[in-house]
Amino acid sequence: MKILHFDCNATTAASEPVIAAMLPWLGRPGANPSATHPSGRAAGRAVREARAQVAAMIGAAEPTSVVFTSSGSESTAMAFGSARAAALESNSGEPRPMAISTAEHSATRKCAARAAAGTEVITVPVNRDGELDREAALAAIARRPALLSLILLNNETGVISDLEGLGAAARNHGVLFHVDAVQAPGKTPIDVAALDCDYLSLSAHKFHGPRGIGALYVRPGAPITPLFLGGPQEEERRAGTENVPGIVGMGVAAEAARERALSTPSQAEIAARRDRLEAAILEGCPGSFVHGGGARRRASNTSSIGFDLAGTGLDATALLGMLHDGGLEVSAGSACNSSKMAPSPVLRAMGCDDQTASSALRFSIAAAGMPDAATDEEVSDCIARVLEAHGALAALKG
């Protein structure tokens, strides 16, 4: 039985150029960028080149504004920790609130709760299509939280947020602005100048780079507090010997992701497969619908499909299990939470009840030309397996 992988928002396969760039650094002696001997200096040059590649992907003028981390979650934690520390220092030791939307990743929700200890987390609602309520966002900014953190491209629904002008509004009120761009590379252009953000989180494995390496963009002059102390790496912003193979791989992946995001034909090809998948499932599974389908902007690769399982006594757990047993790899919402199978907080924020929020599956397709990209034939096979599994569950309802 052929395994079909339609869960590329959870992780992507590293591309062949990424692997080729990383391999020499995995076994190279002396490749510590802090060392002053020739091998160390070569490693330092490789890290600087990758830093410039990541900076170019996000439109950052200064490559040194990119701090390499272990993941998007670490990057987000660093942004919140830095904002809390800055607020305590400027506010006579008193914390200030944190502000996030109701459709954020669990890393943002948990970091906000910790950073807001002693005060509150201000939440900005989204509409039924997962789009940010901009008026509510401006109202939240007016309450002067220490940090406003918003997701650029939602990992569950693919909805792309309109963040234009919010960075300037935040700055006018003395509020730091963090953008979770973990899912965005390769799917939509990223420009930190246009976003006017102080921080922006990235994770390489979401755009065909290696796992275990991420980055935080820090606007020059924005406060930054290290999560842990040690050596002077990353200009004393993130201690610990750099993961040179991972950093090199992230740089190569960033260069390719920037090109994909700007390529209309590339995005159109992926969107055509997504649209065919959605149309066939909606036609073959009565009562099904696309979460965020009415949004003004949505990632070309992502479909969050709600299934009508009311009356079966079942939720997406049963459907997911049948699909996995049948060799189709998809997820129920965020892969970071899908093992728990609780109603998706993102879908609940979009107005879904618990039953509806528990009856959704996410299909996410890799970029064309990548090792895990789906062919037209595989999309057809995916559709057939979904319809077969759904039909079996529908028979239980009858």
N, C-alpha and C positions, 0 to 999 in steps of 0.2 A: 504493500500500500504506500502510495506516494504521500509524503508529508507536505502540506501546503501551509506556508507561513504568511498569515495576514495580521500580524501583530507588531508592525514595525514602529509604532509609537512607543512601544515598550523598550525596544532596542533595535539597532540595525547591525547588519554584518559589516565589518570593516572592509573597505574596498581594496582591490588588489594594489593600487598605488600606495595606499596607506600602509599595508602590510610590508610592501617592498621597502618603503622608507624607514620603517621601524626596525626591521630585522638586523641591519648592521650594528645598531646601538644596543641590542639585547646582549650581545656577547663581547662588546668592545671593551678592552681593559682601560681602566683609568678615566672613564667617561663621566667624571664628576665636574659639573660646570664651575664649582667653586675652586677647583684646583688650578694652579698656575702653570703646570707643565703643559706640553703640547696637546696631550690627549684631553686634558681638562679644558684648554682653550677651544679646542674643536667642538667639544660638547657645548660650551658656552655660545659659540657661534650658531650652532644648530638650534639652541633654545631661542636665541634672539631672532633668528629667521622665522621660526614658528610663531613667536609672539607678534611679529609684523604681519604674518598671514592671518592670524585671528583678528588682529586690529583692523585689517583691511576688510574682513568679512562684515564687521559691524560698523564700519565707517569711522573708526576712532583715529584721530589725527596723531596721537602719541602712542606708539606701541607699548611704552612702559605703563600705560593705564590698564594693561591686561595683566592680571594676577592669576597664575596657574594654581589650581586647586585639585582635589581628588574627584569632584563631582559637582553637579548642579546644586544638590542639597547643601553641600558645604559652602558653596558660593552664596547661596541665599542666607544661610546661617550667619556668614560673615557680614553681610549687608545689614541684617537686623541687629546683630551684636554691636556693630559700629554705630548705628543710629541710636541705640539705647545708651551706649557709653557717651556719645556726644551730647545727648539730651540731659543725662545726669550731670555732666560737667557744666553745662550752660544753664541748668535750671536748679541750682543750689541743692543738688542731690535728689531732686524729686523727678520721678519718671514721667514721661509724656506718653499718651496713647499711641498705638500703632493702627494703621488703616489698611485694610485689604478688601478685595471683592469677595462675594460669596461663592465664586466659581474658581477659587485658587487651588493649586496642588497642595497635597497634605503637608509637604515640607514648609510651604509658606504659612499655612494655618498654624502649624505647631510652633514654628519660629516666632510668629506674631504673638502667640499666647505666652511664650516664655519671655519675650522681650517686653511685653506689656505688663509684666508682673508688678502689682501695686497700683495699676490703673486699668485701662480697658482696651479692647480691640474694637475699633470702629469698622463696621462692615458696609460695603457698597453693594447694592443689589444688582442683579442682571435681569433681563426680561426673559420671556418664555423661549426665545431663541438663543439665550446665552450671551446676549450683547450687553455691554456695560451701560448702566444708567449714568450718563455723563453729568447730569445735574446733581445727582446724589454724590458723585465723585468730587465735584467742586464744593459741595456742602461739607463733605468730609475734610477736604483740604482746609476749609475755613475754620475748622475746629483745631487746627494746628497740631496734628499728630507729629511724632518724631519722624515717622517714615510712612510713606504711601507705597504699597507694593502691589503691582498689578501684573497679571499674566498677559503676554502678547498673543500667544496662540494656544488655545486650550488643548490639553493633551487628550481629553476624552471626546470632545465634540469637533475639534478642529476649527472652532469659531475664532476669527482673528479680531482682536479688540481695536477699536479706534481710540488711540491714546493721544492724538494730536492736541496740543495745547495744555495738557494736564501737567507736563513738566514745568512749563513756565508759570502756571498757576501755583504749583507747589513751591517753586522758588520764591515767588512773590510773598508767600506766607511763611517762609522760613522752614519749609517742610522738605525733607530729603525724599527722593523718588527712586524706587527700585523697580526694574522690569524683569520679570521671569521670562526669558527668551529661550528656555531650554528646548522647546519643541519647534522653534521658528526657523533655524538655519536650513537652507535648501528648499524651504517652502514659501517663504516670503522675504523680501529684502529687509535688512536691519540697518538702521542708521541712528547711532546714539546721539548725533547732533540734532536730528529731526525729533527724536523722542525726548531730547532735553533731559536725560536721566542722569542721576548720580551714580547708580549701580545697575549692572545688567548681568544676569546669570546665564551660563552656557554649560553644556555637557556634551563631550565629543561623541559618545556612543549613540546619541540621537541623530547624528548626521554622518554615519558611516565612518566614524573614527573609532578608536579603541575605548574599551570600558576602563573606568578608574581614573579618568582625567577630565577635569572641567576647568572653567575659568570664570573670574569675576572682573568685569569692567568697572573701574573706579575713576570717576571724573577727576581730573587734576584739581587738587584742592579740597576734594570731598574727604570727610573724616574716615579713617580706616583703623580699626582695632583688630590685631591678630587674634585668631581663635586660640592659638597656642604659641608658646615661645620657644626659642632655641637659637639656631644660627641665623645669619643675615640674608638668607635666600629671599628671592622675590622682593628685594629692597626692604627687607625686614618686615614684610607684610604677611608672609606665610613661611614659617620655619620648616626645615626638613630638606634633605637632598632632593633635588628635582627629579621627577620621573622622565628622564630624557626620551626614552622610546615613545612613551605616551604623548609627551609634548610634541615631538616631531610628527607623530601620527595625527594629532589634532590639527597641526598646522596644515598638513596636506589635505585633510578632510575639509578644513575651513575654506581653503582656496576653491575646491570643487563645489562646495555648498553655495558659495557666493555666486558662482557661475550658474548653477541650477536655478537659484532663486530668481535670477535675472532673465532666465530663458523662457520665453513664452511658449515655444513648442514643447519643451520638457514638461512644463506645468500642465499644458493642455492634454498631453498624452496620458499623464497620470489621472487627471480629472475625468477623462473619457472612460477610463476603466472604473473609477469610483462611481460615476453616474450609471454605468451599465450594471454594476453590482447592485446599487440601490434600487434601480428601476425593476430589476428582475425579482429581488427579494420582496419589494413592496407589492408587486403584482402576485407573486406566488404565496405570500403569507398574509392572509386577510387581517386587517387591523394593525399592521405594522406601519411604522413611520420613522422619519429621520429626525433625531434630536438636533436642533440647530439648523434644520434644513432651510428655514426662512431667513437666516442671517445674511447681512449684506456681503460679508466676506467670510470665506471658509477655506481651510487648507484643501489642496487638491487631492490629498491622499487619504483623508479620514472620513469614516462614516460611523456614527453612533446610531444604531437602529433599535428602536423599541418594538418589542413583540407583544402581541395581545395574548397573554397567558392567563388572564382572569378566568376563574372557574375551574382551572386544572389543578389548583392547589400547588402549582409549581412556579418557580421563577427562573431566571437565567441560569441558575446553577445546573438544572437538569439539561437544558439545551446546550450549555457550555460543555458539560461532561460528555454528551453524545457526540458533539463535534470533535472534541479532543480525542475521544476513542476512535472516531472515524478519520483521524489524521489531519484535521483542520485546526490550525492554531490561531485562535482569536482570544479576546479578553472581555471580561465584564467590567467596563470602565477602565480606570487606571490600573496598570499592572502592579503598581505599588500597593494597591488595596484589594485587588480582585480575589486574592486567596481568602479574604474574610467574608466576601459575598454579602456585605451589608449594603443597604440602599446607597447609591452614589450621592455624596453631598453636593456635587456639581449639578446633577439632574434634579435633586430636591430643590436647589436654589433656583432652578429654572421653572419651578412650579409643579413638578411631578409628585404624585403621592408615592408612598413607599412601594406599593405593588409595581407601579410603572417604572420607578427608579431602579427596581430590582430585576427588571425584565428587559434590560438593554444589553446589547453586545457591541463592542467596538471592533471595526475592521479597519486596518491601516496598512497601506501599500507602500513598498519601498520605491525609491527613485529608479527610473529606467536605467539599465546598464549596471546596476548594482548586483552583488551576488544573490541577494534575497528578493530581487524584483520579480513581480508576478507577470507572467505572459498572459495574452488573451485567452489561451487555452486553460490556463490555471484559474483565471477569473471565472470561466464557465464551469470548471470543476468545483470551485468554491461555491458557486450559486447552487449547483446540483446537490451538494452535500448539505447545505443549509436547508433547502426545500425538503429534502428527505427527512432530516432530523425534526424539522418543524412539523412535518406531516405526521410523524410518529407521535409527537406530543399532542397534536390536535386531535388525534384519534382517541387519546385518553379523555379529552374533554367531552367527546361525543359519547 
